[in-house]
Amino acid sequence: MLASRGGPRDLDKAARLWQAAGPVKAPLSALFWLYLAVSLMVFWCAVVPVWLLLLPFDRRRRFSHRYAWVWANHYVALSPYWRIHVEGRERISDERAYVMVANHQSFGDIFVLYQLRKQFKWVAKDSVFWVPFLGWMMWMADYVAIRRGDAASRRRMLDNCLRHLQRGSSVLLFPEGTRSKDGEIHGFRRGAFAIAAAAGVPVVPIVIDGTLHALPQGTWVFQQDGVLDIRVRVLEPVHPDCVGGDAQALAGRVQAEMVAALAEMRAQRAGPRAVAPR
């Protein structure tokens, strides 16, 4: 689950409670998903009138994305089980557009990346857009859908991303294409880097570490023991010109930088991933 910004004593208490809750992790996880579903309905119903009112004046749907910040960040504020640190947020300028790429360990990465508090458009599987309330909010924010294995869908995704970048909106993709099963960074697909090269905009690498231990691929039950220490590091933007505009070379360079940063982040950790109780 997600983390509040309580003091050390609160975090220690939360760690002990979660470890003691081992046999009831499934019921507690079910309560979270139930709350997520109900709160999605409430948030969607609340935003529709405002969205309709602002739509003629907000062609880039900036309000909808800011509203999504509120939606995601309220889970962070309510739960004491994640502790999130963001480093390098200032490397993302509010005055220009980027192709932002992040490694993907868990469903929880969605909540974590909203902690950047930056304007961007998600690129996500088209099936998510069909999920009631969640998908409708994504459509209202003008996020970008893609269907895996569909060449026509891929072309539409590329066109939509270029349109957003030309309007000054960044786009964010998971270049691995799916969640990592072991927490390591695996091979990158070239799509995000082809978009950056075609648009002539920098790539911003974002490295996440720690979410794998909350919600690994293939389960809906939160798995961590104790409070998770989740780290996010924004690296320096990489312009396609530094590799002659070659998308494959750009992908290789960015992946190498992210792998090195992930190793450094893990080496800097003073203790285990989960905060041990005292």
C-alpha atoms as an extended CHARMM CRD file, in Angstrom:
* protein
*
       278  EXT
         1         1  MET       CA              0.0000000000        0.0000000000        0.0000000000  PROA      1               0.0000000000
         2         2  LEU       CA              0.9590000000        3.6470000000       -0.2710000000  PROA      2               0.0000000000
         3         3  ALA       CA              2.7770000000        5.8340000000        2.1830000000  PROA      3               0.0000000000
         4         4  SER       CA              2.0000000000        8.8490000000        4.2740000000  PROA      4               0.0000000000
         5         5  ARG       CA              4.6710000000       11.2750000000        5.4400000000  PROA      5               0.0000000000
         6         6  GLY       CA              4.4760000000       10.3800000000        9.1210000000  PROA      6               0.0000000000
         7         7  GLY       CA              7.4530000000       10.5500000000       11.4670000000  PROA      7               0.0000000000
         8         8  PRO       CA              9.8150000000        7.6730000000       12.3020000000  PROA      8               0.0000000000
         9         9  ARG       CA              7.6760000000        6.4410000000       15.1880000000  PROA      9               0.0000000000
        10        10  ASP       CA              4.5890000000        6.2810000000       12.9760000000  PROA      10              0.0000000000
        11        11  LEU       CA              6.5340000000        4.3830000000       10.3080000000  PROA      11              0.0000000000
        12        12  ASP       CA              7.9240000000        1.9310000000       12.8460000000  PROA      12              0.0000000000
        13        13  LYS       CA              4.4470000000        1.3320000000       14.2040000000  PROA      13              0.0000000000
        14        14  ALA       CA              3.0870000000        0.8110000000       10.6980000000  PROA      14              0.0000000000
        15        15  ALA       CA              5.9040000000       -1.6490000000        9.9550000000  PROA      15              0.0000000000
        16        16  ARG       CA              5.1050000000       -3.7170000000       13.0440000000  PROA      16              0.0000000000
        17        17  LEU       CA              1.3960000000       -3.7000000000       12.2600000000  PROA      17              0.0000000000
        18        18  TRP       CA              1.9420000000       -4.8400000000        8.6660000000  PROA      18              0.0000000000
        19        19  GLN       CA              4.3500000000       -7.6070000000        9.6560000000  PROA      19              0.0000000000
        20        20  ALA       CA              1.9160000000       -8.7940000000       12.3050000000  PROA      20              0.0000000000
        21        21  ALA       CA             -0.8160000000       -8.7890000000        9.6770000000  PROA      21              0.0000000000
        22        22  GLY       CA              0.7770000000      -11.5800000000        7.5990000000  PROA      22              0.0000000000
        23        23  PRO       CA             -2.2080000000      -13.9840000000        7.6590000000  PROA      23              0.0000000000
        24        24  VAL       CA             -4.6450000000      -11.1660000000        6.8290000000  PROA      24              0.0000000000
        25        25  LYS       CA             -2.7040000000       -9.5130000000        4.0190000000  PROA      25              0.0000000000
        26        26  ALA       CA             -5.2370000000      -10.8070000000        1.5130000000  PROA      26              0.0000000000
        27        27  PRO       CA             -8.2580000000       -9.2910000000        3.3290000000  PROA      27              0.0000000000
        28        28  LEU       CA             -6.3930000000       -6.0140000000        3.8560000000  PROA      28              0.0000000000
        29        29  SER       CA             -5.4230000000       -5.9500000000        0.1910000000  PROA      29              0.0000000000
        30        30  ALA       CA             -9.0370000000       -6.6560000000       -0.7670000000  PROA      30              0.0000000000
        31        31  LEU       CA            -10.1080000000       -3.6560000000        1.3240000000  PROA      31              0.0000000000
        32        32  PHE       CA             -7.6350000000       -1.4710000000       -0.5470000000  PROA      32              0.0000000000
        33        33  TRP       CA             -8.9290000000       -2.5840000000       -3.9530000000  PROA      33              0.0000000000
        34        34  LEU       CA            -12.5090000000       -2.0740000000       -2.7970000000  PROA      34              0.0000000000
        35        35  TYR       CA            -11.6780000000        1.4290000000       -1.6280000000  PROA      35              0.0000000000
        36        36  LEU       CA             -9.8820000000        2.0850000000       -4.9250000000  PROA      36              0.0000000000
        37        37  ALA       CA            -12.9880000000        1.0760000000       -6.8850000000  PROA      37              0.0000000000
        38        38  VAL       CA            -15.3660000000        3.1360000000       -4.7730000000  PROA      38              0.0000000000
        39        39  SER       CA            -13.1180000000        6.1970000000       -4.6880000000  PROA      39              0.0000000000
        40        40  LEU       CA            -12.6930000000        6.0340000000       -8.4810000000  PROA      40              0.0000000000
        41        41  MET       CA            -16.4490000000        6.3360000000       -8.8700000000  PROA      41              0.0000000000
        42        42  VAL       CA            -16.5760000000        9.2820000000       -6.4800000000  PROA      42              0.0000000000
        43        43  PHE       CA            -13.6480000000       11.0770000000       -8.1120000000  PROA      43              0.0000000000
        44        44  TRP       CA            -15.0590000000       10.5480000000      -11.5990000000  PROA      44              0.0000000000
        45        45  CYS       CA            -18.5500000000       11.7730000000      -10.7380000000  PROA      45              0.0000000000
        46        46  ALA       CA            -17.0720000000       14.8280000000       -9.0340000000  PROA      46              0.0000000000
        47        47  VAL       CA            -14.8700000000       15.8220000000      -11.9530000000  PROA      47              0.0000000000
        48        48  VAL       CA            -17.2470000000       15.4180000000      -14.9080000000  PROA      48              0.0000000000
        49        49  PRO       CA            -19.1280000000       18.7590000000      -14.4990000000  PROA      49              0.0000000000
        50        50  VAL       CA            -15.8790000000       20.6890000000      -14.0270000000  PROA      50              0.0000000000
        51        51  TRP       CA            -14.2470000000       18.9020000000      -16.9560000000  PROA      51              0.0000000000
        52        52  LEU       CA            -17.1490000000       19.8040000000      -19.2460000000  PROA      52              0.0000000000
        53        53  LEU       CA            -17.0170000000       23.4300000000      -18.0980000000  PROA      53              0.0000000000
        54        54  LEU       CA            -13.2670000000       23.7610000000      -18.6750000000  PROA      54              0.0000000000
        55        55  LEU       CA            -13.0080000000       21.6750000000      -21.8550000000  PROA      55              0.0000000000
        56        56  PRO       CA            -13.3230000000       24.6140000000      -24.3180000000  PROA      56              0.0000000000
        57        57  PHE       CA            -10.4740000000       26.4250000000      -22.5090000000  PROA      57              0.0000000000
        58        58  ASP       CA             -8.2290000000       23.4380000000      -21.7830000000  PROA      58              0.0000000000
        59        59  ARG       CA             -7.4580000000       21.7350000000      -25.0720000000  PROA      59              0.0000000000
        60        60  ARG       CA             -4.3390000000       20.0840000000      -23.6520000000  PROA      60              0.0000000000
        61        61  ARG       CA             -6.4340000000       18.6130000000      -20.7790000000  PROA      61              0.0000000000
        62        62  ARG       CA             -3.9760000000       19.9190000000      -18.1850000000  PROA      62              0.0000000000
        63        63  PHE       CA             -6.7110000000       20.1550000000      -15.5610000000  PROA      63              0.0000000000
        64        64  SER       CA             -7.5770000000       16.4670000000      -15.9760000000  PROA      64              0.0000000000
        65        65  HSD       CA             -3.9870000000       15.4400000000      -15.3520000000  PROA      65              0.0000000000
        66        66  ARG       CA             -3.7400000000       17.6870000000      -12.2930000000  PROA      66              0.0000000000
        67        67  TYR       CA             -6.9290000000       16.1330000000      -11.0160000000  PROA      67              0.0000000000
        68        68  ALA       CA             -5.2820000000       12.7290000000      -11.4650000000  PROA      68              0.0000000000
        69        69  TRP       CA             -2.4680000000       13.9870000000       -9.1970000000  PROA      69              0.0000000000
        70        70  VAL       CA             -5.0370000000       14.5990000000       -6.4980000000  PROA      70              0.0000000000
        71        71  TRP       CA             -6.6000000000       11.1890000000       -7.0720000000  PROA      71              0.0000000000
        72        72  ALA       CA             -3.2500000000        9.3420000000       -6.8610000000  PROA      72              0.0000000000
        73        73  ASN       CA             -1.7390000000       11.4390000000       -4.0840000000  PROA      73              0.0000000000
        74        74  HSD       CA             -4.6920000000       10.9920000000       -1.7710000000  PROA      74              0.0000000000
        75        75  TYR       CA             -3.8720000000        7.2720000000       -1.5590000000  PROA      75              0.0000000000
        76        76  VAL       CA             -0.3190000000        8.2290000000       -0.6190000000  PROA      76              0.0000000000
        77        77  ALA       CA             -1.6400000000       10.5250000000        2.0980000000  PROA      77              0.0000000000
        78        78  LEU       CA             -4.0300000000        7.9380000000        3.5450000000  PROA      78              0.0000000000
        79        79  SER       CA             -1.7520000000        4.9220000000        3.8630000000  PROA      79              0.0000000000
        80        80  PRO       CA              1.3450000000        4.6140000000        6.0830000000  PROA      80              0.0000000000
        81        81  TYR       CA              2.9020000000        1.6140000000        4.3390000000  PROA      81              0.0000000000
        82        82  TRP       CA              5.0430000000        3.2570000000        1.6510000000  PROA      82              0.0000000000
        83        83  ARG       CA              7.7460000000        5.8830000000        2.0890000000  PROA      83              0.0000000000
        84        84  ILE       CA              8.5090000000        7.5830000000       -1.2330000000  PROA      84              0.0000000000
        85        85  HSD       CA             11.6200000000        9.6720000000       -2.0000000000  PROA      85              0.0000000000
        86        86  VAL       CA             11.8690000000       11.5780000000       -5.3060000000  PROA      86              0.0000000000
        87        87  GLU       CA             15.2690000000       12.8650000000       -6.3990000000  PROA      87              0.0000000000
        88        88  GLY       CA             15.9680000000       15.1250000000       -9.3850000000  PROA      88              0.0000000000
        89        89  ARG       CA             12.4290000000       16.3680000000      -10.0290000000  PROA      89              0.0000000000
        90        90  GLU       CA             13.9220000000       19.7510000000      -10.9900000000  PROA      90              0.0000000000
        91        91  ARG       CA             15.5240000000       18.1380000000      -14.0520000000  PROA      91              0.0000000000
        92        92  ILE       CA             12.0840000000       18.1260000000      -15.6850000000  PROA      92              0.0000000000
        93        93  SER       CA             11.4420000000       21.6850000000      -16.8310000000  PROA      93              0.0000000000
        94        94  ASP       CA              7.8670000000       22.9180000000      -16.8680000000  PROA      94              0.0000000000
        95        95  GLU       CA              8.6990000000       24.9610000000      -19.9560000000  PROA      95              0.0000000000
        96        96  ARG       CA              9.3490000000       22.1790000000      -22.4530000000  PROA      96              0.0000000000
        97        97  ALA       CA              8.1470000000       18.7520000000      -23.5700000000  PROA      97              0.0000000000
        98        98  TYR       CA              9.9910000000       15.4580000000      -23.1290000000  PROA      98              0.0000000000
        99        99  VAL       CA              9.6620000000       11.7770000000      -23.7840000000  PROA      99              0.0000000000
       100       100  MET       CA              9.8020000000       10.4190000000      -20.2370000000  PROA      100             0.0000000000
       101       101  VAL       CA             10.7210000000        6.7540000000      -19.7370000000  PROA      101             0.0000000000
       102       102  ALA       CA             10.6280000000        4.7190000000      -16.5160000000  PROA      102             0.0000000000
       103       103  ASN       CA             11.4050000000        1.1500000000      -15.5400000000  PROA      103             0.0000000000
       104       104  HSD       CA              8.3640000000       -0.8670000000      -14.5040000000  PROA      104             0.0000000000
       105       105  GLN       CA              8.3130000000       -3.0720000000      -11.4050000000  PROA      105             0.0000000000
       106       106  SER       CA              4.7170000000       -2.9640000000      -10.2010000000  PROA      106             0.0000000000
       107       107  PHE       CA              1.2020000000       -1.6020000000      -10.6170000000  PROA      107             0.0000000000
       108       108  GLY       CA              2.2430000000        0.7430000000       -7.8150000000  PROA      108             0.0000000000
       109       109  ASP       CA              4.5770000000        2.5810000000      -10.2220000000  PROA      109             0.0000000000
       110       110  ILE       CA              1.5210000000        4.5070000000      -11.4280000000  PROA      110             0.0000000000
       111       111  PHE       CA              0.9740000000        6.0810000000       -8.0200000000  PROA      111             0.0000000000
       112       112  VAL       CA              4.7030000000        6.6630000000       -7.5730000000  PROA      112             0.0000000000
       113       113  LEU       CA              5.1600000000        8.5060000000      -10.8810000000  PROA      113             0.0000000000
       114       114  TYR       CA              2.3270000000       10.8950000000      -10.0830000000  PROA      114             0.0000000000
       115       115  GLN       CA              4.6220000000       12.0230000000       -7.2390000000  PROA      115             0.0000000000
       116       116  LEU       CA              6.6700000000       13.8020000000       -9.9060000000  PROA      116             0.0000000000
       117       117  ARG       CA              3.8650000000       16.3850000000      -10.0310000000  PROA      117             0.0000000000
       118       118  LYS       CA              4.6550000000       17.1490000000      -13.6570000000  PROA      118             0.0000000000
       119       119  GLN       CA              2.4270000000       17.4450000000      -16.7060000000  PROA      119             0.0000000000
       120       120  PHE       CA              2.5840000000       14.4360000000      -19.0230000000  PROA      120             0.0000000000
       121       121  LYS       CA              0.4270000000       12.0090000000      -20.9770000000  PROA      121             0.0000000000
       122       122  TRP       CA              0.5320000000        8.3250000000      -20.0860000000  PROA      122             0.0000000000
       123       123  VAL       CA              0.9160000000        5.7630000000      -22.8500000000  PROA      123             0.0000000000
       124       124  ALA       CA             -1.0060000000        2.6750000000      -21.7150000000  PROA      124             0.0000000000
       125       125  LYS       CA             -2.5850000000       -0.5280000000      -22.9760000000  PROA      125             0.0000000000
       126       126  ASP       CA             -5.8860000000        0.1340000000      -24.7440000000  PROA      126             0.0000000000
       127       127  SER       CA             -7.6360000000       -2.4160000000      -22.5000000000  PROA      127             0.0000000000
       128       128  VAL       CA             -7.1430000000       -0.1180000000      -19.5000000000  PROA      128             0.0000000000
       129       129  PHE       CA             -9.2250000000        2.5600000000      -21.2380000000  PROA      129             0.0000000000
       130       130  TRP       CA            -12.2000000000        0.1730000000      -21.0930000000  PROA      130             0.0000000000
       131       131  VAL       CA            -12.0640000000       -0.1270000000      -17.2920000000  PROA      131             0.0000000000
       132       132  PRO       CA            -15.0570000000        1.7830000000      -15.8890000000  PROA      132             0.0000000000
       133       133  PHE       CA            -14.2130000000        5.1140000000      -14.2610000000  PROA      133             0.0000000000
       134       134  LEU       CA            -10.4360000000        4.5870000000      -14.4450000000  PROA      134             0.0000000000
       135       135  GLY       CA            -10.4130000000        4.3000000000      -18.2190000000  PROA      135             0.0000000000
       136       136  TRP       CA            -12.9200000000        7.1320000000      -18.5490000000  PROA      136             0.0000000000
       137       137  MET       CA            -10.6760000000        9.4120000000      -16.5050000000  PROA      137             0.0000000000
       138       138  MET       CA             -7.7380000000        8.4470000000      -18.7090000000  PROA      138             0.0000000000
       139       139  TRP       CA             -9.7440000000        9.3000000000      -21.8190000000  PROA      139             0.0000000000
       140       140  MET       CA            -10.7800000000       12.6280000000      -20.3010000000  PROA      140             0.0000000000
       141       141  ALA       CA             -7.0900000000       13.4390000000      -19.6930000000  PROA      141             0.0000000000
       142       142  ASP       CA             -6.3010000000       12.6070000000      -23.3620000000  PROA      142             0.0000000000
       143       143  TYR       CA             -3.8520000000        9.8540000000      -22.4940000000  PROA      143             0.0000000000
       144       144  VAL       CA             -2.5840000000        7.6300000000      -25.3020000000  PROA      144             0.0000000000
       145       145  ALA       CA             -3.7400000000        4.0590000000      -25.9140000000  PROA      145             0.0000000000
       146       146  ILE       CA             -1.8460000000        1.2700000000      -27.6730000000  PROA      146             0.0000000000
       147       147  ARG       CA             -2.8350000000       -2.2990000000      -28.4950000000  PROA      147             0.0000000000
       148       148  ARG       CA              0.0430000000       -4.7430000000      -28.2720000000  PROA      148             0.0000000000
       149       149  GLY       CA              0.9260000000       -6.4910000000      -31.4970000000  PROA      149             0.0000000000
       150       150  ASP       CA             -1.2660000000       -4.2130000000      -33.6110000000  PROA      150             0.0000000000
       151       151  ALA       CA              0.7390000000       -2.2340000000      -36.1860000000  PROA      151             0.0000000000
       152       152  ALA       CA             -2.0980000000        0.1990000000      -36.9040000000  PROA      152             0.0000000000
       153       153  SER       CA             -2.5120000000        0.9000000000      -33.1850000000  PROA      153             0.0000000000
       154       154  ARG       CA              1.2140000000        1.4900000000      -32.8920000000  PROA      154             0.0000000000
       155       155  ARG       CA              1.0940000000        4.0510000000      -35.7110000000  PROA      155             0.0000000000
       156       156  ARG       CA             -1.8200000000        5.8450000000      -34.0380000000  PROA      156             0.0000000000
       157       157  MET       CA              0.1050000000        5.8630000000      -30.7630000000  PROA      157             0.0000000000
       158       158  LEU       CA              3.1510000000        7.3850000000      -32.4640000000  PROA      158             0.0000000000
       159       159  ASP       CA              1.0120000000       10.0420000000      -34.1520000000  PROA      159             0.0000000000
       160       160  ASN       CA             -0.7850000000       10.8980000000      -30.9100000000  PROA      160             0.0000000000
       161       161  CYS       CA              2.4890000000       11.1780000000      -28.9990000000  PROA      161             0.0000000000
       162       162  LEU       CA              3.9560000000       13.4690000000      -31.6550000000  PROA      162             0.0000000000
       163       163  ARG       CA              0.8060000000       15.5920000000      -31.5140000000  PROA      163             0.0000000000
       164       164  HSD       CA              1.1210000000       15.9800000000      -27.7540000000  PROA      164             0.0000000000
       165       165  LEU       CA              4.8110000000       16.8350000000      -27.9790000000  PROA      165             0.0000000000
       166       166  GLN       CA              4.1510000000       19.4540000000      -30.6460000000  PROA      166             0.0000000000
       167       167  ARG       CA              1.5670000000       21.0400000000      -28.3510000000  PROA      167             0.0000000000
       168       168  GLY       CA              4.0830000000       21.1530000000      -25.5140000000  PROA      168             0.0000000000
       169       169  SER       CA              2.9010000000       18.1480000000      -23.4870000000  PROA      169             0.0000000000
       170       170  SER       CA              5.3540000000       15.4510000000      -22.4230000000  PROA      170             0.0000000000
       171       171  VAL       CA              4.5630000000       11.7510000000      -22.8160000000  PROA      171             0.0000000000
       172       172  LEU       CA              5.5510000000        8.9560000000      -20.4300000000  PROA      172             0.0000000000
       173       173  LEU       CA              6.1690000000        5.3370000000      -21.4440000000  PROA      173             0.0000000000
       174       174  PHE       CA              7.4670000000        2.1230000000      -19.9050000000  PROA      174             0.0000000000
       175       175  PRO       CA              9.9940000000        1.0820000000      -22.5770000000  PROA      175             0.0000000000
       176       176  GLU       CA             10.2870000000       -2.4690000000      -21.2270000000  PROA      176             0.0000000000
       177       177  GLY       CA              6.6940000000       -2.9520000000      -22.3750000000  PROA      177             0.0000000000
       178       178  THR       CA              5.6550000000       -4.9060000000      -19.2930000000  PROA      178             0.0000000000
       179       179  ARG       CA              6.4110000000       -5.2280000000      -15.5890000000  PROA      179             0.0000000000
       180       180  SER       CA              9.7200000000       -6.7640000000      -14.5450000000  PROA      180             0.0000000000
       181       181  LYS       CA              9.3660000000      -10.0420000000      -12.6600000000  PROA      181             0.0000000000
       182       182  ASP       CA             12.6870000000       -9.7200000000      -10.8380000000  PROA      182             0.0000000000
       183       183  GLY       CA             13.0260000000       -5.9590000000      -10.3420000000  PROA      183             0.0000000000
       184       184  GLU       CA             15.8650000000       -5.6450000000      -12.8530000000  PROA      184             0.0000000000
       185       185  ILE       CA             15.7540000000       -3.4480000000      -15.9530000000  PROA      185             0.0000000000
       186       186  HSD       CA             15.2800000000       -5.5490000000      -19.0860000000  PROA      186             0.0000000000
       187       187  GLY       CA             15.4610000000       -4.8330000000      -22.8010000000  PROA      187             0.0000000000
       188       188  PHE       CA             13.9160000000       -1.6200000000      -24.1050000000  PROA      188             0.0000000000
       189       189  ARG       CA             11.6260000000       -1.4010000000      -27.0830000000  PROA      189             0.0000000000
       190       190  ARG       CA             12.5820000000        1.3630000000      -29.4890000000  PROA      190             0.0000000000
       191       191  GLY       CA              9.1630000000        3.0730000000      -29.7620000000  PROA      191             0.0000000000
       192       192  ALA       CA              9.7170000000        5.7410000000      -27.0910000000  PROA      192             0.0000000000
       193       193  PHE       CA             13.1160000000        6.5980000000      -28.5600000000  PROA      193             0.0000000000
       194       194  ALA       CA             11.8050000000        6.7200000000      -32.1250000000  PROA      194             0.0000000000
       195       195  ILE       CA              9.2300000000        9.2450000000      -30.9110000000  PROA      195             0.0000000000
       196       196  ALA       CA             11.9280000000       11.3720000000      -29.2570000000  PROA      196             0.0000000000
       197       197  ALA       CA             14.1010000000       11.2530000000      -32.3850000000  PROA      197             0.0000000000
       198       198  ALA       CA             11.1810000000       12.1460000000      -34.6770000000  PROA      198             0.0000000000
       199       199  ALA       CA             10.0780000000       15.0360000000      -32.4520000000  PROA      199             0.0000000000
       200       200  GLY       CA             13.6060000000       16.2250000000      -31.6620000000  PROA      200             0.0000000000
       201       201  VAL       CA             12.9370000000       16.3050000000      -27.9110000000  PROA      201             0.0000000000
       202       202  PRO       CA             15.0570000000       14.9700000000      -25.0390000000  PROA      202             0.0000000000
       203       203  VAL       CA             14.4140000000       11.6950000000      -23.2580000000  PROA      203             0.0000000000
       204       204  VAL       CA             14.1300000000       11.9200000000      -19.4600000000  PROA      204             0.0000000000
       205       205  PRO       CA             15.1070000000        8.6050000000      -17.8030000000  PROA      205             0.0000000000
       206       206  ILE       CA             13.3330000000        7.8730000000      -14.5060000000  PROA      206             0.0000000000
       207       207  VAL       CA             14.4890000000        5.0150000000      -12.2680000000  PROA      207             0.0000000000
       208       208  ILE       CA             12.1470000000        3.4330000000       -9.7060000000  PROA      208             0.0000000000
       209       209  ASP       CA             13.2430000000        0.9750000000       -7.0410000000  PROA      209             0.0000000000
       210       210  GLY       CA             11.2070000000       -0.7050000000       -4.3060000000  PROA      210             0.0000000000
       211       211  THR       CA              7.7190000000       -1.1870000000       -5.7130000000  PROA      211             0.0000000000
       212       212  LEU       CA              8.3560000000       -4.7970000000       -6.7720000000  PROA      212             0.0000000000
       213       213  HSD       CA              8.1790000000       -5.8290000000       -3.1250000000  PROA      213             0.0000000000
       214       214  ALA       CA              4.7270000000       -4.3550000000       -2.7110000000  PROA      214             0.0000000000
       215       215  LEU       CA              2.7800000000       -5.7880000000       -5.6170000000  PROA      215             0.0000000000
       216       216  PRO       CA              4.7420000000       -8.1810000000       -7.8630000000  PROA      216             0.0000000000
       217       217  GLN       CA              3.4000000000       -9.2090000000      -11.2310000000  PROA      217             0.0000000000
       218       218  GLY       CA              0.7850000000      -11.9510000000      -11.0240000000  PROA      218             0.0000000000
       219       219  THR       CA             -0.7940000000      -11.1410000000       -7.6530000000  PROA      219             0.0000000000
       220       220  TRP       CA             -3.2840000000       -8.6480000000       -6.2410000000  PROA      220             0.0000000000
       221       221  VAL       CA             -2.0920000000       -9.1510000000       -2.6410000000  PROA      221             0.0000000000
       222       222  PHE       CA              0.4370000000       -6.6710000000       -1.2520000000  PROA      222             0.0000000000
       223       223  GLN       CA              3.5610000000       -8.6410000000       -0.3360000000  PROA      223             0.0000000000
       224       224  GLN       CA              5.8800000000       -6.3400000000        1.5930000000  PROA      224             0.0000000000
       225       225  ASP       CA              6.9760000000       -6.9380000000        5.1690000000  PROA      225             0.0000000000
       226       226  GLY       CA              7.1990000000       -3.6220000000        6.9520000000  PROA      226             0.0000000000
       227       227  VAL       CA              7.1820000000       -0.1730000000        5.4100000000  PROA      227             0.0000000000
       228       228  LEU       CA              8.7080000000        0.0460000000        1.9620000000  PROA      228             0.0000000000
       229       229  ASP       CA             11.4080000000        2.5780000000        1.1970000000  PROA      229             0.0000000000
       230       230  ILE       CA             10.6890000000        3.4910000000       -2.4410000000  PROA      230             0.0000000000
       231       231  ARG       CA             13.2020000000        5.5650000000       -4.3770000000  PROA      231             0.0000000000
       232       232  VAL       CA             12.6540000000        7.5190000000       -7.5900000000  PROA      232             0.0000000000
       233       233  ARG       CA             15.5640000000        9.1760000000       -9.3680000000  PROA      233             0.0000000000
       234       234  VAL       CA             15.1610000000       11.4830000000      -12.3600000000  PROA      234             0.0000000000
       235       235  LEU       CA             18.3150000000       11.4000000000      -14.4880000000  PROA      235             0.0000000000
       236       236  GLU       CA             19.6720000000       14.1090000000      -16.7750000000  PROA      236             0.0000000000
       237       237  PRO       CA             17.7490000000       14.4440000000      -20.0610000000  PROA      237             0.0000000000
       238       238  VAL       CA             19.3770000000       12.7790000000      -23.0650000000  PROA      238             0.0000000000
       239       239  HSD       CA             18.8870000000       14.4640000000      -26.4390000000  PROA      239             0.0000000000
       240       240  PRO       CA             18.6610000000       12.2880000000      -29.5750000000  PROA      240             0.0000000000
       241       241  ASP       CA             21.3460000000       14.4410000000      -31.2270000000  PROA      241             0.0000000000
       242       242  CYS       CA             23.9650000000       12.9360000000      -28.8970000000  PROA      242             0.0000000000
       243       243  VAL       CA             23.6650000000        9.6580000000      -30.8210000000  PROA      243             0.0000000000
       244       244  GLY       CA             23.0190000000       11.1890000000      -34.2190000000  PROA      244             0.0000000000
       245       245  GLY       CA             19.2620000000       10.7760000000      -33.9110000000  PROA      245             0.0000000000
       246       246  ASP       CA             19.4730000000        6.9710000000      -34.0190000000  PROA      246             0.0000000000
       247       247  ALA       CA             16.5640000000        5.5460000000      -31.9870000000  PROA      247             0.0000000000
       248       248  GLN       CA             18.2280000000        2.1980000000      -31.2790000000  PROA      248             0.0000000000
       249       249  ALA       CA             21.4490000000        3.8270000000      -30.1030000000  PROA      249             0.0000000000
       250       250  LEU       CA             19.4230000000        6.2320000000      -27.9760000000  PROA      250             0.0000000000
       251       251  ALA       CA             17.5750000000        3.3090000000      -26.3730000000  PROA      251             0.0000000000
       252       252  GLY       CA             20.8650000000        1.5750000000      -25.6010000000  PROA      252             0.0000000000
       253       253  ARG       CA             22.3940000000        4.6630000000      -24.0290000000  PROA      253             0.0000000000
       254       254  VAL       CA             19.3670000000        5.4480000000      -21.8750000000  PROA      254             0.0000000000
       255       255  GLN       CA             19.0310000000        1.8250000000      -20.7520000000  PROA      255             0.0000000000
       256       256  ALA       CA             22.7130000000        1.7150000000      -19.7540000000  PROA      256             0.0000000000
       257       257  GLU       CA             22.3450000000        4.9160000000      -17.7240000000  PROA      257             0.0000000000
       258       258  MET       CA             19.2310000000        3.6060000000      -15.9810000000  PROA      258             0.0000000000
       259       259  VAL       CA             20.8280000000        0.2380000000      -15.1600000000  PROA      259             0.0000000000
       260       260  ALA       CA             23.8480000000        2.0440000000      -13.6760000000  PROA      260             0.0000000000
       261       261  ALA       CA             21.6180000000        4.3860000000      -11.6740000000  PROA      261             0.0000000000
       262       262  LEU       CA             19.5470000000        1.4920000000      -10.3080000000  PROA      262             0.0000000000
       263       263  ALA       CA             22.7190000000       -0.2980000000       -9.1620000000  PROA      263             0.0000000000
       264       264  GLU       CA             23.9560000000        2.8920000000       -7.4950000000  PROA      264             0.0000000000
       265       265  MET       CA             20.6190000000        3.4870000000       -5.7480000000  PROA      265             0.0000000000
       266       266  ARG       CA             20.6450000000       -0.0310000000       -4.3430000000  PROA      266             0.0000000000
       267       267  ALA       CA             24.2560000000        0.2910000000       -3.2030000000  PROA      267             0.0000000000
       268       268  GLN       CA             23.3850000000        3.4960000000       -1.3360000000  PROA      268             0.0000000000
       269       269  ARG       CA             20.6670000000        1.8840000000        0.7000000000  PROA      269             0.0000000000
       270       270  ALA       CA             21.7020000000        1.7160000000        4.3230000000  PROA      270             0.0000000000
       271       271  GLY       CA             19.4020000000       -1.1820000000        5.1910000000  PROA      271             0.0000000000
       272       272  PRO       CA             16.9110000000       -3.6910000000        3.7860000000  PROA      272             0.0000000000
       273       273  ARG       CA             14.1990000000       -2.6490000000        1.3690000000  PROA      273             0.0000000000
       274       274  ALA       CA             11.5220000000       -2.7950000000        4.0070000000  PROA      274             0.0000000000
       275       275  VAL       CA             11.9730000000       -0.7290000000        7.1220000000  PROA      275             0.0000000000
       276       276  ALA       CA             12.5940000000       -3.1760000000        9.9510000000  PROA      276             0.0000000000
       277       277  PRO       CA             10.6820000000       -2.7180000000       13.1950000000  PROA      277             0.0000000000
       278       278  ARG       CA             12.5730000000       -1.6250000000       16.2790000000  PROA      278             0.0000000000
